[in-house]
């Protein structure tokens, strides 16, 4: 399943999202959701400990001036990769 997080982690139910993540799921952070990937942050630690792959849209990282503050464990992706993730995961959940 592909989970997409487009809101700030401080403005959504992260606990519910974390409970629904399953091994092999993908999480794509976009828009304000990229703030969940801030290095040494509370949320990135929780996400990286989940059995998933965490991706963040590079354009949204750059638009917020966060290029140097995103955890190196988060996979930065472009729009083509975004499309590939949606093709790979027929089921999606938006947060």
C-alpha positions as CSV (number, residue, x, y, z in Angstrom):
1,X,0.0,0.0,0.0
2,X,1.1,3.5,-0.7
3,X,0.5,6.0,2.1
4,X,0.8,9.7,1.2
5,X,1.3,12.4,3.8
6,X,0.7,15.9,2.6
7,X,0.0,17.7,5.9
8,X,2.4,18.6,8.6
9,X,2.8,15.7,11.1
10,X,1.8,18.1,13.8
11,X,-1.6,18.5,12.1
12,X,-2.6,14.9,11.5
13,X,-3.1,11.7,13.4
14,X,0.3,10.2,13.1
15,X,-0.5,7.5,15.7
16,X,-3.3,6.2,13.5
17,X,-1.1,6.2,10.4
18,X,1.7,4.4,12.2
19,X,-0.8,1.7,13.4
20,X,-1.9,1.1,9.8
21,X,1.5,0.8,8.2
22,X,2.4,-2.8,7.2
23,X,5.7,-4.4,6.2
24,X,6.5,-3.6,2.6
25,X,4.3,-0.4,2.5
26,X,5.6,2.8,1.0
27,X,5.1,6.2,2.5
28,X,5.5,9.3,0.3
29,X,5.9,12.6,2.1
30,X,4.8,15.6,0.0
31,X,3.8,19.2,0.5
32,X,4.0,20.0,4.2
33,X,4.4,16.3,4.9
34,X,8.1,16.5,4.1
35,X,8.6,18.1,7.5
36,X,8.1,14.6,9.0
37,X,11.5,13.8,7.5
38,X,13.5,16.4,9.4
39,X,16.8,15.0,10.6
40,X,16.8,14.1,14.3
41,X,13.1,14.9,14.5
42,X,10.5,13.1,16.5
43,X,8.5,11.9,13.5
44,X,11.3,10.7,11.3
45,X,12.6,8.4,14.0
46,X,9.1,6.8,14.3
47,X,8.8,6.5,10.5
48,X,12.2,5.0,10.0
49,X,11.5,2.4,12.7
50,X,8.4,1.2,10.9
51,X,8.8,-1.7,8.4
52,X,8.3,0.6,5.4
53,X,10.2,2.6,2.9
54,X,10.0,6.4,3.5
55,X,10.1,8.6,0.4
56,X,10.0,12.4,0.2
57,X,9.2,14.5,-2.9
58,X,12.4,16.4,-3.7
59,X,10.6,19.4,-5.2
60,X,8.6,19.9,-2.0
61,X,11.8,19.6,0.1
62,X,13.5,22.2,-2.0
63,X,10.4,24.5,-2.1
64,X,10.6,24.7,1.7
65,X,14.3,25.2,1.8
66,X,14.8,22.0,3.8
67,X,17.4,20.3,1.5
68,X,20.1,20.1,4.2
69,X,17.8,19.2,7.0
70,X,16.1,16.0,5.7
71,X,17.3,12.7,7.1
72,X,19.7,10.9,4.7
73,X,17.7,7.7,5.4
74,X,14.7,9.1,3.6
75,X,14.6,8.4,-0.2
76,X,14.3,11.6,-2.2
77,X,12.2,11.1,-5.3
78,X,11.0,13.1,-8.2
79,X,7.6,13.1,-10.0
80,X,8.5,10.1,-12.2
81,X,9.3,8.1,-9.1
82,X,6.0,9.3,-7.6
83,X,4.2,7.9,-10.6
84,X,6.1,4.6,-10.3
85,X,5.1,4.3,-6.6
86,X,1.4,4.8,-7.6
87,X,1.7,2.1,-10.3
88,X,3.5,-0.3,-7.8
89,X,0.9,0.2,-5.1
90,X,-2.7,-0.3,-6.4
91,X,-4.1,0.6,-3.0
92,X,-3.4,4.1,-1.6
93,X,-4.2,5.9,1.6
94,X,-3.9,9.7,1.9
95,X,-3.2,11.4,5.2
